[in-house]
Amino acid sequence: MSTSYAVLAKARSKYGRFLSDRDYASLLACQSVAEVMVYLKSHTHFASVLDEVNERDVHRGRLEQLLRQYLFNEFDSLCCYDSNVSEGFSRYVIERTEVDQIIRFLVLLNANATERFIFQFPNFLAKHSELDVYRLANAHDYNDFLEALRPTPYYDLLKEYKPDAKGILPVSDMENKLYQYILKDMMELINKKTKGSERQELKSMFMTMNDFSIFSRILRLKKYYHLPPEVIRANMLPEFSTLSPKLIDRMCEAETSAEVFQIMQSTGCGRMIAKIGYNYASDITPRVQYKLAKKNIHFSNNPSVVMISFMLLSEIELMNVISLIEGIRYQLDPKTIQSLLIR
């Protein structure tokens, strides 16, 4: 079997072990977090990584840390089958994890709660990253934070930002800068290492995801931050989007969320919104990712496309598991919990 077919077969085999409709129904019927953990240990592919977790004393941070390490190992095991692009995709996974942790730290720094960071950062990152996560975990202020980033590319990206008079950092601007960096890296990898249908499928996937990221970002910045159009516009990544600058400008200038939706749904990709069954605007981007990745893992013949699709579907399954556990922990109605799951 060629390495390409090995990637396809391995990824689809791993995907076949994902939680089924029956598993989700059984988990939704659980009355306690302990019952959820017993089921996950006894009936799912998460069993091996959860052996050391006491089902009666589940700490969300520790649980998420273990599951993310498991997902990284699963993806890493696929990369060894496809040497052409595997190094770049492995790096993309690491960069996404690094950026997620940096943003989480910045949010905690703004809330004067950095002591909570250490309970949730993924230990596996220390073995694969230039980012000194232990030094980051012990940073107490913005200067400490920047020093922890100094050996990495993120230092030059973020050193221009400073806290305002109240000590608050512009996290949204910094987040945009970081995601622009890793998206640019991925697009350069795609252009350099792929061609033909493989390049077309990968670019289409990432650009569509960025289209919806732009859309949801505009909604969020309008609704929660009440920012003016020119500031919102500066927080977009139009370079990697199928949306025209003119259309993005129209959404930035829109007076209401309903108008933003109307403009987005007039586009080719925006018509997907009516088909994905979302409950909250924040659901739209991950549900689009799920729809694209599920289609590609079944029908694409390009190993790199299947690998990235597997990664996206794995992350969404992890989100579902966390949502289930948190929903049951806080005694939410099963129908409410089900509405949070991305399926």
Buried (B, 14 or more C-beta within 10 A) or exposed (E): EEBBEBBBEBBBEBBEEBBEEEBBEBBBEBEEBBBBBBBBBEBBBBEEBBEEBEBEEBEBEBBBBBBBBBBBEBBBEBBEBBEBBBEBBBBBBBBBBBBBBBBBBBBBBBEEEBEEBEEBBBEBBEEBBEBBBEBBBBBEEBEBBBBBBEEBBBBEBBEEBEEEEEEEBBBBBBBBBBBBBBBEBBBEBBEEBBEEEBBBBBBBBBBBBBBBBBBBBBBBBBEEEEBEBEBBBEBBBBEBBBBEEEBBBBBBBBEEEEBBBBBBBEBEBBEBBEEBEBEEBEBBBBBBBBBBBBEBBEEBEBBBBBBBBBBBBBBBBBBBBBBBBBBBEEEBEBEEBBBBBBE
